[in-house]
């Protein structure tokens, strides 16, 4: 009996311990990783240059979605941002990036409960002091594993490890290593390393400390400059680091949903138009068993009144609108709009085919105005400008600061540099790479979607033709300077913005050193010109044109009609042919 009793006691004890072990064993779960990228300071969901609310952008709208996911999967949501966050509109670029005090974008992100933010290339536009300012204000770590001061001191954190209900999650941040290409002297105190090589090193350092590995890299999927080693290609990180469960990319402003080397990858549209969602499944042993990816369009979500109601947000929003109006208050304390000047007529011609910008298909008054101001403010022989936004225009009537921002959205200064005629022609060839080659039977000229429009520079000071039937690299024809054919050996002074200068130098298109830099921005030069002239009229000198194309006029007219009435989609990245018109 004693033996039987002892056996029963042991059996009951074992059963109790086993049951206790079952209750303490972690359950299977899903960690949901939400990511924004290229927000470009859009908190409210507002286009300040147009003084209108947007219908599908802004952190306020994203927060509505984020709250719904947190309610759906309580305690298991991770929120990260992938940079180009504090630049891009008048609120930041003209006001809050240039003054001390709470930064409205960072304060908003604090309220939203971000777990990390990776530095994008545009974070460097305003210098290292601003980066240090946002690091000090953020309640979350700012990440950039592949950049340090030249003495080896880190600029920001390489990674962070957080916990969600017993699951350890490592987040690695990779900044864009091409920042020196664009911001030159502003980042001279820093050194940048390959994104993939750095990610590999950090993964090795932390992989045994984490159950889930995330990399948030401000890079596009493919290489932008580093074609040989792909140190600036997001996909290369996945190739080098198969241990990653999540890879969030950005920079190129496009929706991407793919998988490389078993690593799930997402990339989003800018201004929080899209939010990336990774649902990471784990078993009871905290092992990742699968990752589902989703791109969520914010058009279906209303802006959060919590975000818009934050004092720092509401004040910054109103201050920006007041700044655009001119900031003059009437006797009732209301800010009244004060025009900088007047446009006698609308500057941009209407698009012949919906969605195909005439401002890139022919010389227009907007580009000629920018180039005219650049020539007036420098000793340059030749200057350049790009249509940063396909819809940029100066409408007839009173013009305010928002209108000027609309045609020149970046806070660039103007540089001059001595170049040769050969270098100028190489630059011109580089600038028109974004045009697709025209083929017989095409009914429109189209653009390469992978080539950003802000790289499509148009030149003043020379006359030239762009033969779109020729392959990339041999399109520029009949270039003349002051009425004479351009001599490859002649010396010219080029006026170019600081961003483009750095890119041209990095690409070995120009070799000269900067001679001069303007004390104010190109945008401010345009403002000053408008204030001085009071009334400006659209002027076009037609110094360049596209050649090498022709089409059947009747078929072309039908194509325009079908695109304009919505029967056919805009053929932005391809050319329509007669076959497309058959319904």
N, C-alpha and C positions, 0 to 999 in steps of 0.2 A: 504493500500500500504506500509506504514511504517513497519507493521508487516511482510509482505511478503518479503520486502527488507532485513530486519534484519535476517529473517530466511535463506535467500539465502546467506547472508554474512557469517553467522555461518556455514552453510553447506559447503561453499567453503573453509572456514578456516579449518574446520575439515578434509575435503578431502585432503587439502594441508599438514596438519600435519601427517595424516595417510600415505600419499605418502612418506613424509620425513622419517617417521619411517621405512617404508619398505626399503628404500635405505640404512639406517644405520644399519639394522638388519644383524648380521653376516650370511654369507653364509655357506652352508654345505661344508666340505672340507675333505681332507685326509692328515694326518700327516704320513710321511714315516720315520720310524726309521731304520737306517742302523747300523749294529754292526759287529765289528771284535773281535776275541778272540784268545789268544795263538799265537800271531804273532811271538814271539820268535826272535825278532830283524831282521826279514827278510824285509828289505826295498827294495832292488834292485830286488829281485827275483833271488837269486844266492846261489849256494851251494859252499861255500868257501873251504870246505875240498876236494871237487872234482874239483874246479876251473871251474865250468860250470854254465851256466844260467839254471834256472828252466823254466818250460813251463806253470806253473799254480799257482805260489805263489808270495808273496811279496806285500808290501804296494803300490808300483808303479803301479802294475796291478790293485789292488783294487781301486786306485784313479781314474783310467779310468772309472770304473763302477760307482763310487760315483758321478763323474761329470755328467755322463749321467742321473742319477736319479735326481740330482739337476736341470738339465735342463728340465726334464720331469715334476717336481712338484716344481717350483721355490718358495723359501721362506718357504717351509713346510717340509724340510728334517732335521732330527736330526741324528748326527753321534756320536756313543759311542764306547768305547773299553773296553774289559773285562779282561785285565791283562795278565800276563806272556808275557810282551811286550818288556822288555829291557834286556832279557837274552835269550841265546840259540844259538848264533853263535860266531865265532872268533872275528868279528867286535866289539861286545859289551863285551864279557866275557874276552877277552885277551887284549883289548885296551881301549875302551871308557868308560867302567865301572870302570876302574882303573886310569883314569886321569881326571883332572879338565878341565873346558871349556864346550862349547856347546855340548850337547849330541845329536848325529845325529838322533836317533829315535824320541826323543821328538821334535826336531826342524822340523822333517818331519811331525809329527802329528800337530804341530802348523800350518804349511803351508796347510795341508789338511783340517783344520777347525774342528777338533774334539770338541765336546761339553762336554765330560767327559772321564775319564779313571778310571776304578776300579783297585785297586792293586790285582795282583795275587800272588800266593805263591812264585814264582820265583823272584819277585821283592825284597824279603827279603834276597836272597842268598848273596848279597854283603853288607848287613848291613843297618842300619837305615840312615847313612849319605848319601848313594846314593839315598834313597827314598826322603830325604829332598832336595837333589840336583835337582831331577826331578820335585818336587813340585814347586821349585823356578823358574824353566825354563819353565814350561808348561803355555800356555796361556788359559788353560782350567782347571777346577777343577779336582783334583785327589781325588777319593772317597774310603772310607773304613769305613763304619758306625760302624762295630763291632770290632774295635780295638782301644785301647787307651794306652797311657803310664800308668804305674802302679799308678801314682798319679792322674789319671783321665783326663789328658790333651789329647785332640784328636791328633792322628797322622795325619789324613787327614780329609777332609770334609765327613759328613755323607750323604749329598745329595746336589743337586743343582736344582733350578727351573728356567727354561728358557721359553721364549715366542716365538711363531711362529704365526704371523698374528692374534694376539688376543687370541690365545690358550695357556694356561699355562701348561707346561709340567714338571712334577717332576721326577727326576732321582735319584734313591737310589743305592748306591754302597755297595756291601757285599764282603769283602775279604775272603779268605779261612782260616777258624779258625784252620786248622791243621798246620799252619806255624811253630809253636814250635816243632812239631813232626819231622820236617826236618831240621830246622835251629837253634834249641836249643839256645845256648848262644847268637847268633846274635840278637835274639828277646827277650832276657831276660828282657829288659826294658819295654816290652809291655804285655798287657793282651788281650786275644781274647775271644769273646763271640759267642754264637750260631747264625748262619746265620738267621734262621727262626724267633727266638725270637726278634732279633734286627730289622729285616725287619718289623715285626708286630708293634713294637714301633714307627718306623719312619713313617710308613704308617699312623698311628693314628695322628702323629704330623702334617703331611703335606697334607692329603687327601682333606681337605676342601679348600686348597689353590691352587689346581691343577685341570685341566680338564682331563689330561691324566697322568696316573701313570706308571712309568717304574722302574723295578728293574734289575740291571746288577750285577750278582753274579758270582764270580769265583768259582763255584762249579759244580760238575756233577749232573745229575738228581737223582742218588741214593747215599746213604751214603757210604763214603769211610772208615771211622773208627767209627764214632759215631752211631753205629747200634741201640742203645736203644732209643736215643732221636732224632736222625736224624738232629742234629744241623749242619751237613755238607752236607745235602742233598738238592739239588735245588728244587725238587718236594715238599719238606716240606714247603718251602716258599710259593708256590702256595696254598697249603692246608690251611696255616695260614692266607693268605692275598688274599682273593678272589677279593678285590678291584683293584688289579693290572690289567692293560690292556696288559702289555708286561713284559715277564720275559726272559732275556737273560742269558744263562748258558755257561759254558766252562770247562776248566781243563782236560777233558777226551779226547780231540782231535777227537771227532767224530761228525758226523752230526746227530742231533736229531730234530725232528719236531713233537710236541705233544701238548696236552692240559690237564691240571690238574685243577680240581675245577673251570672250566670256564676260566682259565688263559692260554693264548697262549704262548708256550715255544719253543725257538729255541736254538740250540747249534751247533758249527761249527768245521770243521777240522782246524788244526793248520797252521801257516805261511800264514794266509790270503788266504788259498786255497779255502775257502768258505766264503762268506759274508752273514750275516743274514739280512733279510728284513721283517719288520712288517709294513703293511699298515693299519693305524688306521683311520677308518671312523668316522666323527663327523657330527651331524646335525646342523642346524642353531642356536641351543641353546648351542652349544659346548658340547653336550653330546655324548659319545662314543656309536656308534651303531653297530660296528663290527670291527674285526681285522683279516686281511688275512696275512698268513705267507709264506715266500718263502726262500729257501736256494739256493744261486746263486753261481755256480761254476765259478771260475776265469779263467779257461782254455780258455774261449772264448774271453778274453780281453787282449789287448796288454799293455805292461808296459807304464806308462805315462812318456814321455820325460821331462815333467815339473818337476816331482819328481827326476828323474835321473840327471837332469840338475842343481838341487840345489847345490850350492857350497859345503855345509856341507855334502851332500850325496855323491857327486862325489869324494870329498877328502877322506871321510871315506872309501868308496868302494876301492879306489886305495891303500890307506894306509894299508888296510887289506890284499889285494893281495900281496903287497910288504912285509908285515910282514911274510906271509906264505913262500914266496920265500927266506927269510933270510935277506932282507933289504940291500944287498950290491949293490952299484951302480958302473957301469963301467965308463970309461973315458967320455962317452957321457951322463952320468947322468941317464942311464937306469938301472933299478934294475934287476940284474941277479939272477937266482935261485941257491941257495946254499943248497945242500943236507945235511940233518942231519946225514944221514947214508944210508945204502943200504940193501934191503932185497934180499937174495940170491934166494928165490923162493916165489911165492904167498903163503900167510899163510892160507887162508880159502879154504876148499875143495868145489868143485862145488856142487850145490844142486842136489840131485838125482831126486827130484820132484820139478818142478818149483814153487817158492814162499814159499816152506817149508825150512827154514834155517837150514842147517846142523850144524851151530854153536850153535843151541839149542838142536839138536838131538844127539850130541856126543861131546866128548872132542875135542877141536881144539887148534891150535897153538896161535890164537889171545888171547883167555882166559888164556891159560897157560903163555903167555908172561906177561900179566897184573899181574897175580898172582905171577909169579916169581919175578917181580920187587917189589911187595908189601912185599914179604918175605925178599928180600934183604935189604929193607929199614926199617925193623922193627924187633922186637924180637918175632913176632907172630909164633905160632905153625900152625895155620890154617888161611887162607885168602880166600876172595871171590871176584868175579867179575861177572858182567852181560854183555851180548851182548846188548848194548843200542839200536843198530840199526841192523835189520836183515841182512843188506847188508854190514856191517862193515868188512873191510879187510885191509891187508897190501899187496899191489901188488908187484910183482917182480920188482926190480930196485931201483932208487933213491927215498928216502922218505923225505918229508918235514913236516912242522908243521901241515899242513892240514891232512896228513895221520894219524898222532897221534890223532888229534881231532876226526877223523872219528871213531877210535876205543874207544876213551874215551872222550865223548863230554861234560861232566860236570866238573866243577871246584872244585871237591871234594878233601878234605884232608883225610889222613889215620889216623884212631884211633886204639888204642889197648885197649882191655878190657878182664878181666879174666872171664871165663865162666866155667860151668860144662859140662861134656859129655852129660848129659840130655838136657841142654839148646842148645847145638850145634845140637843135633838131632831134637829138636823142630824147630829150625831155618831152618834146611835142609828141613823138611816137609813143612814149610811155603813157602820156596822158589820154590817148585815144584807144587804148587797149580794150576799154569797156564796151566799145561798139562791136556788135556781131558783124561778121563778113556778109556782105550783100551778094545774093546769087540771082541769076536770071530767073524771072518768074515770081520773085518776092514782091509783095504789095506794101511793104513798110520796112523801115529801118528799125532794128531792135537792139537790145542791150544785154550784155552778159550779167546775169543776176549775181554772180559770185564776185563781181568787180564793183566795189562801192562807188556810188555816184560822186562822192566828195573827192575822188581822185581824178575825175574828168575835168581837167583844167582847160580853160579857154584863154587865149593870149591876145594882148593888145600891144601895139608897137611894131608888129610885123603883119604882113598879109600872107595868107596861106590857104591851102585846100587840103581836105581830108578825103582821100579816095577810099570809100568803104567797100569797094569790090576787091581791094588788095588785102593780103594777109597782114596780121599784126606785125609791126616792125617796119613796114614799107608803105605806109599810108600817107605820110605827109609829103605834099608836092607843091611846087611853085612858090616857095617861100621867098619873100622879098622884104628887105629892110630899107626904108626911105627910098623906095622905088627901084632898088637894085637887087639882083639875086643875092641871097644870103651866101656869104663867103664862109666856108667851114673854119677858116683860120682867123676871121676877124673877131675882135674883142667887143663884148657888149656888157652892159650893166643890167642884170636881171633883178627885178623886184618881186619878192616871193614871201609868203607868210612863213613864220618861224617853224610851224609844223611841217610844211612841205619841204623847206630847206633841209631839215634834219633827215627826212625820208630820202630825198634826192642824194644827199651825201652818203647815206648808208647803202644806197643802191649803186653807188659809183657812177651816177649819171652826171653829176657836177663835181668838180675837184676844188674850186676856189673857197677861200675862207670868207666868212661874213665880213663885209666892209662897214655896215651901218645897221642899227636897229632903231625903229621908231620909239619915241617915248610914250606913245599912247597906242591903243589897239586900232586895228583897221576899222572895226565897227565904230569906234569913237571918231575916227576921221570922217566917216560918212555922216555921222550926226552933226559934226562941226560944219561940214559942207552944206548940209541941208539948212542948218540954222542961219548960215551966212547968205545962202541964195534965196531963202524964203519960199520960192516957187521953182520947182524943177519939172522939166519936161522930158519924156522919153526920147532918147537920141540913140541911133544905131549907125555905126560906120560900115557895117558889113565887111569887115576886114578878113573874114574867113567864111568858108562854106563847105558843105559836104558835097562830094562828087562821086561818080562811079555807079550811080543807080538810075534806073528808069523803070517805068511800069505802064501797063495799059490803063489809061485814065478812067475808062468806064469801070473796069474791075476794081480799080483803086477807090473810086467813088462808092461802089457797092460795099467794099470792105469797110470803109469809114462809116457808112450808114449802119451796117450790121453791128459794128463794135459800139458805136455811139448809142444805139437803141437797146443794147444789151443782148442782142441775138448771139453775138460772139464775145468771148472774154477778151480783155485787152491783151494784145500780143506783145507784151513788154519784152519777153526774153526769147521770142521767136518771130519769124516772119510768116504772115499769112500768104497763101497761094490761092489760085483759082479753085483748087480742090476743096479748100476750107469754106468756100462760099456756097457750096452745094448743100442744101438742107433737105 
